[in-house]
């Protein structure tokens, strides 16, 4: 059970790593950026209500704008997914303790 728990907790971060690498290198490998960006938005769409705030990141540097896009679209949702999975495991552990 311990390995399954660790795997499920790190899975959102692994997906974020893969999508970040694919988005950053889409032009070099002649991939369709629109499809990869769609997967990124699909990954972060359940958290859009939380992350879609005007002025969340107000920067004027192009590289920082791209970095903040990756953070908002991929990395914050990965952390939120992992936190939700952890909460489910904590609730299961507490439920087992009550019996």
C-alpha positions as CSV (number, residue, x, y, z in Angstrom):
1,X,0.0,0.0,0.0
2,X,2.9,2.3,0.8
3,X,4.3,2.2,-2.8
4,X,0.8,2.7,-4.4
5,X,0.3,5.8,-2.1
6,X,3.7,7.2,-3.1
7,X,3.1,6.6,-6.8
8,X,-0.3,8.2,-6.7
9,X,1.0,11.2,-4.8
10,X,3.8,11.8,-7.3
11,X,1.8,11.0,-10.5
12,X,0.4,14.6,-10.9
13,X,3.9,16.0,-10.7
14,X,5.2,13.4,-13.3
15,X,2.4,14.4,-15.6
16,X,3.3,18.1,-15.1
17,X,7.0,17.3,-15.9
18,X,6.0,15.5,-19.1
19,X,3.7,18.3,-20.2
20,X,6.3,21.0,-19.4
21,X,9.0,19.3,-21.4
22,X,6.6,18.7,-24.3
23,X,5.4,22.3,-24.3
24,X,8.9,23.7,-24.1
25,X,10.3,21.5,-26.8
26,X,7.3,21.3,-29.2
27,X,9.0,23.5,-31.8
28,X,12.2,21.6,-31.8
29,X,10.4,18.2,-32.4
30,X,7.9,19.7,-34.8
31,X,4.9,18.8,-32.6
32,X,1.6,20.5,-32.7
33,X,1.8,23.0,-29.9
34,X,-2.0,23.5,-29.9
35,X,-2.6,19.8,-29.0
36,X,0.0,19.8,-26.2
37,X,-1.3,23.1,-24.8
38,X,-4.8,21.5,-24.9
39,X,-3.6,18.7,-22.7
40,X,-2.1,21.2,-20.3
41,X,-5.3,23.1,-20.1
42,X,-7.2,19.8,-19.7
43,X,-4.9,18.9,-16.8
44,X,-5.5,22.3,-15.1
45,X,-9.2,22.9,-16.0
46,X,-10.7,21.5,-12.8
47,X,-8.8,24.2,-10.9
48,X,-9.6,27.0,-13.3
49,X,-12.1,28.6,-10.9
50,X,-9.3,29.0,-8.4
51,X,-6.5,30.0,-10.7
52,X,-8.3,32.3,-13.1
53,X,-7.8,35.5,-11.1
54,X,-6.8,38.7,-12.8
55,X,-3.5,40.0,-11.6
56,X,-2.4,36.7,-10.1
57,X,1.0,37.1,-11.7
58,X,1.8,40.6,-13.0
59,X,5.2,40.4,-14.6
60,X,6.7,42.1,-17.7
61,X,9.5,39.8,-18.6
62,X,8.8,37.3,-21.4
63,X,10.5,34.4,-19.8
64,X,8.8,35.1,-16.5
65,X,5.4,35.3,-18.2
66,X,6.1,31.9,-19.8
67,X,7.3,30.5,-16.4
68,X,4.2,31.9,-14.7
69,X,2.0,30.2,-17.4
70,X,3.6,26.9,-16.7
71,X,3.2,27.4,-12.9
72,X,-0.5,28.3,-13.2
73,X,-1.5,25.8,-15.8
74,X,0.6,22.8,-14.7
75,X,2.4,23.0,-11.4
76,X,-0.2,24.5,-9.1
77,X,-2.9,22.0,-10.3
78,X,-0.3,19.2,-9.8
79,X,0.1,20.3,-6.2
80,X,-3.6,20.6,-5.7
81,X,-4.2,17.1,-7.2
82,X,-1.6,15.7,-5.0
83,X,-3.0,17.4,-1.9
84,X,-6.5,16.0,-2.7
85,X,-5.1,12.5,-3.1
86,X,-3.3,12.9,0.2
87,X,-6.5,14.0,1.8
88,X,-8.3,10.9,0.5
89,X,-5.6,8.7,2.0
90,X,-5.8,10.6,5.3
91,X,-9.6,10.2,5.4
92,X,-9.2,6.4,4.7
93,X,-6.7,6.1,7.4
94,X,-8.9,8.0,9.9
95,X,-12.0,5.9,8.9
96,X,-10.0,2.7,9.5
97,X,-9.0,4.0,12.9
98,X,-12.6,4.6,13.9
99,X,-13.6,1.0,13.4
